């Protein structure tokens, strides 16, 4: 009758005639068999042994309340089967530990869950570049294996296979290292937040740092910087764009490499005592550097043109006003 089975685990309802309650009835159990080991789970029902067919392990046709009890048994079985199907969908091994959530372990978070939560957090903070890198890493993981796989089943073989997959796609060491660094951070964050408890953290064995490869430093010479600074820009309708593009580049060079995003947010009030002080947009770290004569000359040039510049920086991501340099529509010249 109620003999249901899954791959590697069998489920069956049995009547324990070796046990009887004070009414003389024997309790019914669901028997789970996995690798020749059985586990009995009480259903909360009992039946007089005369109304149970022990050979077929089912109610006899003349059993009182047969339909009601059978419905309850079917519902109990169906609950476990649904849980087994979920574990299989997450690529989690079906055994007594995972089926009955031993030691409080739950397969509740997938690779997709972990990544999407972090992407949403980054975008809410305006860190779109970092969010984009996470999206790219998730796409690669999904192309390798389903992103609906549970984080707790990630093991060393999975990581080695993912590295091989990326290399076969032609990714270089640093690209692979970037994706693995992101994946490792997602994995460890889920552990820290108590989303799952790994049997063994594969990233303790798989060293992401070994994937990084040195690259040749690429830089232009001081002589080339001087040529850019002294370049005569012919006057025409595009000269304003070119002039601003050069000034933005040179200002960054003379201020220890401030990037465009941070330059766009600078105000005249950020210059104090001949130093420019600002908060790094990407890391929120406070930085300061002395303004060289060349950098100060660029600042003064735009101050003379429009005193404290109030041209707005407008885009789909932010809108700022009062910046030192008028970095709005002219940014296309960079």
Secondary structure as GFF3:
##gff-version 3
##sequence-region A 1 334
A	DSSP	beta_strand	3	6	.	.	.	ID=ss1
A	DSSP	beta_strand	9	15	.	.	.	ID=ss2
A	DSSP	beta_strand	26	34	.	.	.	ID=ss3
A	DSSP	beta_strand	37	47	.	.	.	ID=ss4
A	DSSP	three_ten_helix	49	51	.	.	.	ID=ss5
A	DSSP	beta_strand	52	53	.	.	.	ID=ss6
A	DSSP	beta_strand	58	59	.	.	.	ID=ss7
A	DSSP	alpha_helix	66	89	.	.	.	ID=ss8
A	DSSP	alpha_helix	96	99	.	.	.	ID=ss9
A	DSSP	three_ten_helix	102	104	.	.	.	ID=ss10
A	DSSP	alpha_helix	111	124	.	.	.	ID=ss11
A	DSSP	alpha_helix	128	144	.	.	.	ID=ss12
A	DSSP	three_ten_helix	151	153	.	.	.	ID=ss13
A	DSSP	alpha_helix	156	168	.	.	.	ID=ss14
A	DSSP	alpha_helix	173	192	.	.	.	ID=ss15
A	DSSP	three_ten_helix	202	204	.	.	.	ID=ss16
A	DSSP	three_ten_helix	208	211	.	.	.	ID=ss17
A	DSSP	alpha_helix	222	230	.	.	.	ID=ss18
A	DSSP	alpha_helix	239	254	.	.	.	ID=ss19
A	DSSP	alpha_helix	260	264	.	.	.	ID=ss20
A	DSSP	three_ten_helix	268	270	.	.	.	ID=ss21
A	DSSP	beta_strand	271	272	.	.	.	ID=ss22
A	DSSP	beta_strand	275	279	.	.	.	ID=ss23
A	DSSP	beta_strand	286	290	.	.	.	ID=ss24
A	DSSP	alpha_helix	293	306	.	.	.	ID=ss25
A	DSSP	beta_strand	313	314	.	.	.	ID=ss26
A	DSSP	beta_strand	319	320	.	.	.	ID=ss27
A	DSSP	three_ten_helix	329	333	.	.	.	ID=ss28
###
